[in-house]
Amino acid sequence: MDDAFTSRLEITYGPAELVDPVGSVGFAGGLGAETGPPVSLDLHPILRDFAHSTDSASHQAWLTGLTWTAHLRDSMVTVTGSVPDGSSFGFGIPDGPAASRLAAAADRLQDFVVEHLRIGLPPVPGTARTAHALLHDGEALWADDRTPWSCLIGSYL
């Protein structure tokens, strides 16, 4: 059981939680229904790493079909998105430098992926363990808790 993926995301479901999966949306739990201005958040490096880390053509197609929007509200970036199968997601991450946003978004997207594809991505090379996202010295990294292995998010091969 030591190699199992453990999610750090707490998800609650309810009709008010996600109103419009690809537009301006509000979240339950205090983020409110209004959104702020659009903000730049490029999830491509994360999705590319996920796609490179699986041999499943259906998983790769699912990952490359993901679309998203991001808006700044107060000091949070709210991210909403969907995939062609109709699945949708939404989460908030603290606003900050691009690398900080990327690491936080990678951590949250891992939960969505494992929930829908039933696989933890990306794996630590040579193991069944899932790498985790973190910010270290101003860089967004995939890392392993048990070894010194790490790589920049967007550079997983």
C-alpha positions as CSV (number, residue, x, y, z in Angstrom):
1,M,0.0,0.0,0.0
2,D,3.0,2.3,0.3
3,D,3.0,3.0,-3.5
4,A,-0.6,4.1,-3.6
5,F,-1.4,7.7,-4.8
6,T,-2.7,9.8,-1.9
7,S,-4.8,12.8,-3.0
8,R,-4.2,16.1,-1.2
9,L,-7.4,17.6,-2.6
10,E,-10.7,17.7,-0.7
11,I,-13.7,17.6,-3.0
12,T,-17.3,18.2,-2.1
13,Y,-20.1,17.8,-4.6
14,G,-23.2,19.9,-4.8
15,P,-25.4,21.6,-7.4
16,A,-24.0,25.0,-6.6
17,E,-20.4,24.0,-6.8
18,L,-19.9,24.2,-10.5
19,V,-22.4,26.1,-12.5
20,D,-20.7,26.5,-15.9
21,P,-17.6,24.2,-16.5
22,V,-16.0,26.4,-19.2
23,G,-17.2,29.9,-18.5
24,S,-17.2,32.4,-15.6
25,V,-18.2,30.3,-12.7
26,G,-18.5,30.4,-8.9
27,F,-17.5,27.7,-6.4
28,A,-19.2,26.6,-3.2
29,G,-17.2,27.1,-0.1
30,G,-16.6,30.8,0.0
31,L,-15.1,31.8,-3.4
32,G,-18.3,33.4,-4.5
33,A,-20.2,33.5,-7.8
34,E,-18.5,36.4,-9.4
35,T,-15.2,36.0,-11.2
36,G,-12.5,38.6,-11.7
37,P,-10.5,39.3,-14.8
38,P,-9.0,36.5,-16.9
39,V,-5.4,35.6,-15.8
40,S,-2.7,33.7,-17.7
41,L,-2.3,30.2,-16.5
42,D,-0.7,27.7,-19.0
43,L,-1.6,24.2,-18.1
44,H,0.1,22.7,-21.2
45,P,3.4,21.8,-19.5
46,I,1.4,19.8,-16.9
47,L,-0.8,18.1,-19.5
48,R,2.1,17.3,-21.7
49,D,3.9,15.6,-18.8
50,F,0.8,13.6,-18.0
51,A,0.4,12.5,-21.7
52,H,4.1,11.6,-22.0
53,S,3.9,9.5,-18.9
54,T,1.2,7.1,-20.1
55,D,1.2,4.7,-23.1
56,S,-2.6,4.6,-23.2
57,A,-3.9,6.3,-26.4
58,S,-7.3,6.9,-24.8
59,H,-5.7,8.6,-21.8
60,Q,-3.5,10.8,-24.1
61,A,-6.6,11.8,-26.1
62,W,-8.5,12.6,-22.9
63,L,-5.7,14.7,-21.6
64,T,-5.1,16.6,-24.8
65,G,-8.8,17.4,-25.1
66,L,-8.8,19.3,-21.8
67,T,-9.8,23.0,-22.0
68,W,-9.7,25.6,-19.2
69,T,-10.1,29.2,-18.1
70,A,-8.6,31.0,-15.2
71,H,-9.7,34.2,-13.5
72,L,-8.3,36.3,-10.7
73,R,-10.6,37.0,-7.7
74,D,-9.2,38.6,-4.6
75,S,-5.9,36.8,-4.1
76,M,-7.0,33.5,-5.7
77,V,-6.9,32.2,-9.2
78,T,-10.0,30.2,-10.0
79,V,-9.6,27.6,-12.6
80,T,-12.4,25.8,-14.4
81,G,-12.2,23.3,-17.2
82,S,-13.7,20.3,-19.0
83,V,-12.8,17.4,-21.2
84,P,-14.6,16.1,-24.3
85,D,-16.3,13.3,-22.3
86,G,-18.2,15.9,-20.4
87,S,-16.2,15.7,-17.1
88,S,-15.5,19.1,-15.6
89,F,-13.4,20.5,-12.8
90,G,-12.9,23.6,-10.8
91,F,-10.4,24.7,-8.1
92,G,-8.8,27.7,-6.6
93,I,-5.1,28.3,-6.1
94,P,-3.3,31.2,-4.5
95,D,-2.1,33.9,-6.9
96,G,1.6,34.4,-7.1
97,P,4.6,34.0,-9.4
98,A,4.0,31.8,-12.5
99,A,6.1,28.9,-11.0
100,S,4.0,28.9,-7.8
101,R,0.8,28.8,-9.8
102,L,2.1,26.0,-12.0
103,A,3.0,23.8,-9.1
104,A,-0.3,24.4,-7.3
105,A,-2.3,23.7,-10.5
106,A,-0.3,20.5,-11.1
107,D,-1.1,19.3,-7.6
108,R,-4.8,20.0,-8.1
109,L,-5.0,18.6,-11.7
110,Q,-3.4,15.3,-10.5
111,D,-6.4,14.8,-8.3
112,F,-8.8,15.3,-11.2
113,V,-6.8,12.9,-13.4
114,V,-6.5,10.2,-10.9
115,E,-10.2,10.5,-10.1
116,H,-11.3,10.1,-13.8
117,L,-8.5,8.0,-15.3
118,R,-7.9,5.9,-12.2
119,I,-4.1,6.3,-12.7
120,G,-1.6,8.6,-10.9
121,L,0.4,10.7,-13.4
122,P,3.2,11.2,-13.8
123,P,4.9,8.2,-12.2
124,V,8.3,8.5,-10.7
125,P,10.5,6.8,-13.3
126,G,11.1,3.1,-12.6
127,T,8.5,2.9,-9.9
128,A,4.7,2.7,-9.4
129,R,4.7,5.8,-7.3
130,T,3.2,9.0,-8.5
131,A,5.4,12.1,-8.5
132,H,4.1,15.1,-6.6
133,A,4.3,18.7,-7.6
134,L,6.1,21.2,-5.5
135,L,7.8,24.6,-5.6
136,H,11.5,24.5,-4.8
137,D,13.9,27.5,-5.2
138,G,11.3,29.3,-7.4
139,E,10.9,26.4,-9.8
140,A,7.8,24.1,-10.3
141,L,9.0,20.5,-10.0
142,W,7.8,16.9,-10.1
143,A,9.5,15.2,-7.2
144,D,9.7,11.9,-5.3
145,D,9.4,11.7,-1.5
146,R,11.7,8.7,-1.3
147,T,14.5,9.5,-3.7
148,P,16.4,12.6,-4.8
149,W,14.7,12.4,-8.3
150,S,12.9,15.5,-9.6
151,C,12.4,17.3,-12.9
152,L,10.9,20.6,-14.0
153,I,7.2,20.5,-14.7
154,G,7.0,20.5,-18.4
155,S,10.2,18.4,-18.8
156,Y,9.0,15.0,-17.9
157,L,10.1,12.4,-20.4
